[in-house]
Amino acid sequence: RAVESQSEGQCAPVDSLWRRYSEFELLRNYLSVTYPHIVVPPLPEKRADFVWHKLSADNMDPDFVERRRIGLENFLLRVASHPVLCQDKIFYAFLTQEGGWKEMVNETGFQLKADSRLKALNATFRVKNPDKRFTELKHYSDELQSVISHLLRVRARVADRLYGVYKVHGNYGRVFSEWSAIEKEMGDGLQSAGHHMDVYAASIDDILEEEEHYADQLKEYLFYAEALRAVCRKHELMQYDLEMAAQDLTSKKQQCEELATGTVRTFSLKGMTSKLFGQETPEQREAKIKVLEEQIQEVEEQLKSKNLEGRDFVKSAWADIERFKEQKNHDLKEALISYAVMQISMCKKGIQVWTNAKECFSKM
Amino acid sequence: AAGAPKPLPSSGPKSLREMPHPLATSSSEEMGPALTPSPDLLLPRSIADKDLSLPNGTPVDNSSPASSSSLLNRLQLDDDLDVETRDLFVIVDDPKKHVCTMETYITYRVTTKTTRAEFDLPEYSVRRRYQDFDWLRNKLEESQPTHLIPPLPEKFVVKGVVDRFSEEFVETRRKALDKFLKRITDHPVLSFNEHFNVFLTAKDLNAYKKQGMALLSKMGESVKYVTGGYKLRSRPLEFAAIGDYLDTFSLKLGTIDRIAQRIIKEQLEYLVELREYGPVYSTWGGLEVELSEPLEGVSACIGNCCTALEELSEDMTEDFLPVLREYILYAESMKNVLKKRDQVQAEYEAKLEAVALKREDRPKVPTDVEKCQDRVECFNADLKADMERWQNNKRQDFRQLLMGMADKNIQYYEKVCVT
């Protein structure tokens, strides 16, 4: 297990302490459950994915560990810069309290609040009237995930091929050197040009390493898609709950009415049996009606509060989503710009090498 | 001595290139006193008159090679010949396909412009096919065995793999054939070869071909070299060195050829991936609102890169690789000339021994042979110098090409815009 150290960058005076990846996971789970309306920043990947051949898929590989460290740092910075999340006490403790943090988290009992996956899945299928914006958002995040994965996969292949092209040029270096040995006037020129070919071949390593940062930036947003979906799911769950409660209310009211007026609107087994086997006494009916009326009141209360909850949720979730959108646009724009800058620099290096080689050749 | 024509003109249309190859200078200096002017030397002399406008009309080769080359040096400094001093221009172009009952083939137009006396007209335009070029080369090898004849592009192509009539193939061949003729044109001796003249001028080359041995040119064909029986004890150091050089040279060029091909292959595979990469950005752009423009931009740029890369690979295949192959062929033919030279020397040594045993005066044959050997050495060095120079410039040329292309590729990259 990779162990990372991270230090407190904010106002608190202390510290640095040690945290394992699993503790980061725990923190994130806590935040997701406690703030379901927030798009919680994702963790970097647990295992190396989207690797191209030179990169090792080994979790212990120092380059991977380093990139993961940067990713975890980034995660903490995201949380710390979030207007809501940064105020969380558990988060603060994560940064400052070495011992007993795990217990502290478990004491909050957040696991109990977590919605079961089954429930959520059920809600997703059965919900009738979710907020359209959330449905759209869900589709968007599905497609975003798909397109970014595709992009990362192809990018890895592109990197692989590019690596090959550069490395083969290194062979030129060797041949030119051997050739220069038998030449008189052309010797020096060939030799120096060969050296430039070697430089060219070696340059690809740094170039591709830099590109990994770009890939990591894309990966973050790949994982963000899952966070978006989580918020959508929560909404669907709440909406479903609401719908179920409303349904419940309607059916109870109906029952009540039926009992009161004696008319049977809808078919029910009880109704039938009572018709067949004799009706109830007026006292029994009264009792039932009373119970129902109580229940109806309860459910009405519940419905009210659920409605309120639902609306609040939608409002605050949507606010955070807007915040997220802006962050995403900003970050990705920067990522693309820096990618372009990388490409330009790569080309400038290429120009430099070949111009040097050209000069060597011209002196032959 | 009178019977042996000397195709060594240290005069006139000798390659007007000034640079001295160490080997050339020394040998020509050595040869200086040995070369006696031959009154039989007709053609070069007249040309020498025309070109250099010597006042008294005497052949320039009276003087030692050194002084005449210095004369030439004053006339010409650059490898790019002035239009005025050059008197023979040849161009190969306009390939056309001919479909006949028996076969289908391509002919090329060969246009000649000249002021030389050997040519009746100042301009000629004939059609020739590869066979004809091949015939010419064989004739040149026969008639000028001591010279390096430039190589031709490969004769045979694997029918299944290469399309003989594809535009690319025909164009590559045309360029090679053009170069072949230009090299002969630039050669001080070969350009005056009778067969070459006929090649450039005859309307019906086949008729001439059939005449075969009936027309013997005065230049060199009377001296035939017997390739048989004589074994050379040891090659003189300088030629052994050349032989070794050529071996290594061919080897290295072969390696470079393989590397270049590998690079092209890798580039094409890279291209395949790039072609998939670009559109993904486009798809993503379709998904986004604010980011759609930048993403589309990236996609477009990647598309540009693909195009540039494609051009790079094409140019490499069409311009770089053929030159490598040509030089490998050149090296091969040079090695053959070396072998012939060995034969000549062997014969000379054998005859010399025979003479020594008989204690006669130096008979003519060995003298001829010796002169031949001298000739070979001289030419070999001369032409090697040529070759180096050409190589030098060629390399510059196609390296510049290669880098120009890398540049182009790169400039496309520079057009990558995001916002």
Interface residues (C-beta under 8 A of the other chain):
Chain A: Y140 E143 L144 V147 I148 H150 L151 V154 R155 R157 V158 D160 R161 L162 G164 V165 V168 H169 N171 Y172 V175 E178 W179 I182 K184 E185 M186 A193 N329 L332 K333 L336 I337 Y339 A340 Q343 I344 M346 C347 K348 G350 I351 W354 T355 A357 K358 F361 S362 M364
Chain B: P22 D244 Y245 T248 F249 K252 T255 I256 I259 R262 I263 E266 Q267 E269 Y270 V272 E273 L274 E276 Y277 V280 Y281 T283 W284 L287 E288 E290 L291 P294 L295 V298 C301 E388 Q391 N392 R395 Q396 R399 Q400 L402 M403 A406 D407 N409 I410 Y413 E414 V416 C417 V418 T419
